[in-house]
């Protein structure tokens, strides 16, 4: 999209940048709010519900590039965007008409609500969840953003297959979220998150040791499946840990997460340039995965696992 904006006349380019900025701001507001709304409306099965929600997001991320390409070949991109805008407006009307009882099934006493509003921003819990979200989004964006370039360094002749690796990664992420929603009926959230991070680290090790495109696809698949449940489960834990203060805490945590999504991919590129090898740069997401695995072993996370037993 940014490449398309770059070739527009100045006035049109400015308009396009402004539209993208407004759209990005809207997504930034709607994404955490939507996740927290689903968590509040499904208090007994937060993790499963959030995995299904993010499965839908992943399905859209996988399908939309093909829809845009199809519309572009017929010069109907504006019609497609208008169709998406209409769908979003219908969703908006549905949320606006939703009863507050749906998202607040359990009444909270005023004293309790006031107690939950007092947030210690320097507490270990806030810092722990901020670090988890920072590392997760940075890890996902690093793998998704660099894996095609990494695949091209291994097989210049198979350029088309190399360019397919990001789609394969996000497809694995999508399928993993579907299975995670089913597994959470039998497996505790924290246990599944740890298993997922271990699988993701194994996938990234496979990427680092890869010497063919087959190994890259295997590594991308393992990384995608492993990471699938982490984000929804982390949101569920924030909602469970902070209660009615979760919307306030999450607004800060998600902002920090976007910082990770921007900085870690840059760090991959910087490390690659300094060391002259993209393979060395891909060590960054592996280290992020290992750090997350350590953070999910912390006592404050384990407490949620014990409470759910």
C-alpha positions as CSV (number, residue, x, y, z in Angstrom):
1,X,0.0,0.0,0.0
2,X,2.8,2.4,0.9
3,X,4.5,1.7,-2.5
4,X,1.3,2.6,-4.2
5,X,1.0,5.8,-2.3
6,X,4.6,6.8,-3.3
7,X,3.8,7.0,-7.0
8,X,0.6,9.2,-6.6
9,X,0.6,13.0,-7.3
10,X,1.4,15.0,-4.2
11,X,-2.2,16.0,-3.4
12,X,-3.5,12.5,-3.9
13,X,-0.5,11.1,-2.0
14,X,-1.2,13.3,1.0
15,X,-4.8,12.3,0.9
16,X,-3.8,8.6,0.8
17,X,-1.4,9.0,3.7
18,X,-4.1,10.8,5.8
19,X,-6.6,8.0,5.0
20,X,-4.1,5.4,6.0
21,X,-3.3,7.3,9.2
22,X,-7.0,7.6,10.1
23,X,-7.6,4.0,9.3
24,X,-4.6,3.0,11.5
25,X,-5.8,5.1,14.4
26,X,-9.2,3.4,14.1
27,X,-7.7,-0.1,14.1
28,X,-5.6,0.9,17.0
29,X,-8.7,1.9,19.0
30,X,-10.9,-1.0,17.9
31,X,-8.6,-3.9,18.2
32,X,-7.9,-3.8,21.9
33,X,-11.4,-2.7,22.7
34,X,-12.8,-5.6,20.6
35,X,-10.6,-8.1,22.3
36,X,-11.5,-6.8,25.8
37,X,-15.2,-6.8,24.9
38,X,-15.0,-10.5,23.9
39,X,-13.0,-11.3,27.0
40,X,-15.6,-9.6,29.2
41,X,-18.6,-11.3,27.5
42,X,-17.0,-14.8,27.8
43,X,-15.5,-14.8,31.3
44,X,-15.7,-18.6,31.7
45,X,-13.9,-19.2,28.3
46,X,-11.9,-16.1,27.6
47,X,-8.9,-17.8,25.9
48,X,-11.0,-19.9,23.5
49,X,-13.3,-17.0,22.6
50,X,-10.3,-14.7,21.9
51,X,-8.6,-17.4,19.8
52,X,-11.7,-17.6,17.7
53,X,-11.8,-13.8,17.4
54,X,-8.1,-13.7,16.3
55,X,-8.7,-16.6,14.0
56,X,-11.2,-14.4,12.1
57,X,-8.6,-11.6,12.0
58,X,-6.0,-14.0,10.6
59,X,-8.5,-15.4,8.0
60,X,-9.1,-11.8,6.8
61,X,-5.3,-11.2,6.7
62,X,-4.8,-14.3,4.5
63,X,-7.8,-13.7,2.2
64,X,-7.8,-10.0,1.6
65,X,-4.6,-9.8,-0.5
66,X,-6.1,-12.2,-2.9
67,X,-9.4,-10.2,-2.9
68,X,-7.5,-7.0,-3.6
69,X,-5.5,-8.6,-6.4
70,X,-8.7,-9.9,-7.9
71,X,-10.3,-6.5,-7.7
72,X,-7.2,-4.7,-9.0
73,X,-7.2,-6.8,-12.2
74,X,-10.7,-5.6,-12.9
75,X,-10.1,-2.0,-11.7
76,X,-12.7,-2.4,-9.0
77,X,-10.5,-1.6,-5.9
78,X,-12.7,1.3,-4.9
79,X,-15.8,-0.9,-5.1
80,X,-14.1,-3.5,-2.9
81,X,-13.1,-0.8,-0.3
82,X,-16.7,0.5,-0.3
83,X,-17.9,-3.0,0.3
84,X,-15.6,-3.4,3.3
85,X,-16.7,0.0,4.6
86,X,-20.3,-1.1,4.5
87,X,-19.5,-4.3,6.4
88,X,-17.6,-2.3,9.1
89,X,-20.6,0.0,9.4
90,X,-22.9,-2.9,10.0
91,X,-20.5,-4.2,12.7
92,X,-20.6,-0.7,14.2
93,X,-24.4,-0.7,14.3
94,X,-24.4,-4.1,15.9
95,X,-22.0,-3.1,18.7
96,X,-23.8,0.2,19.3
97,X,-27.1,-1.8,19.8
98,X,-25.5,-4.3,22.1
99,X,-26.8,-4.3,25.7
100,X,-24.3,-3.4,28.4
101,X,-25.4,-6.6,30.2
102,X,-23.6,-8.6,27.5
103,X,-20.2,-7.3,28.6
104,X,-20.9,-7.0,32.3
105,X,-22.5,-10.2,33.3
106,X,-21.4,-9.9,36.9
107,X,-22.3,-6.9,39.0
108,X,-19.3,-5.2,40.7
109,X,-19.8,-3.3,44.0
110,X,-18.7,0.4,43.8
111,X,-16.0,-0.1,46.4
112,X,-14.6,-3.0,44.5
113,X,-14.7,-1.1,41.2
114,X,-12.9,1.9,42.9
115,X,-10.2,-0.5,44.2
116,X,-9.6,-1.9,40.8
117,X,-9.2,1.5,39.3
118,X,-6.1,2.2,41.3
119,X,-3.3,1.0,39.2
120,X,0.4,0.9,40.2
121,X,2.1,1.5,36.8
122,X,5.4,0.4,38.2
123,X,4.2,-2.9,39.6
124,X,5.8,-6.1,38.4
125,X,2.5,-7.3,36.9
126,X,2.2,-4.3,34.6
127,X,5.8,-4.5,33.5
128,X,5.5,-8.3,33.0
129,X,2.5,-8.0,30.6
130,X,4.0,-5.0,28.8
131,X,7.2,-7.0,28.1
132,X,5.2,-10.0,26.9
133,X,3.2,-7.9,24.4
134,X,6.3,-6.0,23.3
135,X,8.1,-9.2,22.6
136,X,5.2,-11.0,21.0
137,X,4.3,-8.3,18.4
138,X,8.0,-7.7,17.6
139,X,8.5,-11.5,17.1
140,X,5.5,-11.9,14.9
141,X,6.3,-8.9,12.7
142,X,10.0,-9.9,12.5
143,X,9.2,-13.4,11.2
144,X,6.4,-12.3,9.0
145,X,8.3,-9.3,7.6
146,X,11.7,-10.9,7.0
147,X,11.0,-14.5,6.2
148,X,10.5,-13.9,2.4
149,X,13.9,-12.1,2.2
150,X,15.4,-14.9,4.2
151,X,14.0,-17.5,1.9
152,X,15.3,-15.7,-1.1
153,X,18.9,-15.9,0.3
154,X,18.6,-19.7,0.3
155,X,17.0,-20.1,-3.2
156,X,17.3,-17.4,-5.7
157,X,15.9,-19.6,-8.5
158,X,12.6,-20.3,-6.6
159,X,11.6,-16.7,-6.2
160,X,7.9,-17.3,-6.4
161,X,8.1,-20.0,-3.6
162,X,10.2,-17.7,-1.5
163,X,7.6,-14.9,-1.7
164,X,4.9,-17.4,-0.6
165,X,6.5,-18.0,2.8
166,X,4.9,-15.1,4.6
167,X,1.4,-16.3,3.5
168,X,2.3,-19.8,4.7
169,X,3.4,-18.4,8.1
170,X,0.2,-16.4,8.5
171,X,-1.9,-19.4,7.3
172,X,-0.3,-21.5,10.0
173,X,-1.0,-18.7,12.5
174,X,-4.7,-18.8,11.5
175,X,-5.0,-22.6,11.7
176,X,-3.2,-22.6,15.0
177,X,-5.8,-20.2,16.5
178,X,-8.6,-22.5,15.4
179,X,-7.1,-25.5,17.0
180,X,-6.1,-23.5,20.1
181,X,-9.8,-22.7,20.7
182,X,-10.6,-26.4,20.7
183,X,-7.6,-27.3,22.9
184,X,-8.5,-24.8,25.5
185,X,-11.5,-26.9,26.4
186,X,-9.0,-29.5,27.8
187,X,-5.7,-27.6,28.4
188,X,-5.0,-24.6,30.7
189,X,-4.2,-21.3,29.1
190,X,-0.8,-20.9,30.5
191,X,0.2,-24.5,29.7
192,X,-0.9,-24.1,26.1
193,X,1.0,-20.8,25.9
194,X,4.2,-22.4,27.1
195,X,3.8,-25.3,24.7
196,X,3.2,-22.8,21.9
197,X,6.3,-20.8,22.7
198,X,8.4,-23.9,22.8
199,X,7.0,-24.9,19.4
200,X,7.7,-21.5,18.0
201,X,11.3,-21.5,19.3
202,X,11.8,-24.9,17.6
203,X,10.4,-23.5,14.4
204,X,12.8,-20.5,14.5
205,X,15.7,-22.8,15.2
206,X,14.7,-24.7,12.1
207,X,14.7,-21.4,10.2
208,X,18.2,-20.6,11.4
209,X,19.5,-24.1,10.5
210,X,17.7,-24.2,7.1
211,X,19.6,-24.8,3.9
212,X,16.6,-25.3,1.6
213,X,13.1,-23.8,1.1
214,X,11.6,-26.9,2.5
215,X,13.2,-26.3,5.8
216,X,12.0,-22.7,5.7
217,X,8.4,-23.8,5.1
218,X,8.7,-26.3,8.0
219,X,10.1,-23.6,10.3
220,X,7.5,-21.0,9.2
221,X,4.7,-23.5,9.9
222,X,6.0,-24.5,13.3
223,X,6.6,-20.8,14.3
224,X,3.1,-19.8,13.1
225,X,1.3,-22.7,14.9
226,X,3.4,-22.1,18.0
227,X,2.7,-18.3,18.2
228,X,-1.0,-18.7,17.3
229,X,-2.4,-18.9,20.9
230,X,0.0,-16.4,22.6
231,X,-1.6,-13.1,21.8
232,X,-5.2,-14.2,22.6
233,X,-4.1,-15.9,25.8
234,X,-2.1,-12.9,26.9
235,X,-5.1,-10.6,26.4
236,X,-7.2,-13.1,28.4
237,X,-4.6,-13.0,31.3
238,X,-4.6,-9.2,31.3
239,X,-8.4,-9.2,31.5
240,X,-8.4,-11.8,34.3
241,X,-5.5,-10.2,36.3
242,X,-6.6,-6.6,36.2
243,X,-10.4,-7.0,36.3
244,X,-12.2,-3.8,35.6
245,X,-8.9,-1.9,35.3
246,X,-8.0,-4.1,32.2
247,X,-9.2,-1.5,29.6
248,X,-6.9,1.2,31.1
249,X,-3.9,-1.2,31.5
250,X,-4.4,-2.7,28.0
251,X,-4.4,0.7,26.3
252,X,-0.9,1.3,27.6
253,X,0.2,-2.3,27.1
254,X,-1.0,-2.3,23.5
255,X,0.9,0.9,22.8
256,X,4.0,-0.7,24.1
257,X,3.3,-3.7,22.0
258,X,3.2,-1.6,18.8
259,X,6.6,-0.3,19.8
260,X,7.9,-3.9,19.8
261,X,6.2,-4.5,16.4
262,X,8.1,-1.5,15.0
263,X,11.5,-1.9,16.7
264,X,12.3,-5.6,16.6
265,X,12.0,-6.0,12.8
266,X,14.2,-2.9,12.5
267,X,16.7,-4.6,14.8
268,X,16.7,-7.7,12.6
269,X,17.6,-5.5,9.6
270,X,20.2,-3.5,11.6
271,X,21.9,-6.7,12.9
272,X,21.9,-8.3,9.4
273,X,23.6,-5.2,8.0
274,X,26.2,-5.0,10.7
275,X,27.0,-8.7,10.6
276,X,26.5,-9.2,6.9
277,X,24.1,-12.1,7.3
278,X,20.3,-12.1,7.5
279,X,20.6,-15.5,9.2
280,X,22.3,-13.7,12.1
281,X,19.5,-11.1,12.1
282,X,16.9,-13.9,12.5
283,X,18.5,-14.7,15.9
284,X,16.6,-11.7,17.2
285,X,13.1,-13.3,17.0
286,X,14.4,-16.5,18.5
287,X,15.8,-14.6,21.5
288,X,12.4,-12.8,21.8
289,X,10.7,-16.2,21.9
290,X,13.1,-17.6,24.6
291,X,12.5,-14.5,26.7
292,X,8.8,-14.9,26.4
293,X,9.1,-18.5,27.5
294,X,10.9,-17.3,30.6
295,X,8.3,-14.6,31.3
296,X,5.5,-17.2,31.0
297,X,7.3,-19.2,33.8
298,X,7.1,-16.3,36.2
299,X,5.1,-16.7,39.4
300,X,2.5,-14.1,38.5
301,X,1.7,-16.0,35.3
302,X,1.7,-19.4,37.0
303,X,-0.8,-18.1,39.6
304,X,-3.4,-17.9,36.8
305,X,-2.7,-21.5,35.8
306,X,-3.2,-22.6,39.5
307,X,-6.4,-20.6,39.8
308,X,-7.9,-22.3,36.8
309,X,-7.3,-25.8,38.1
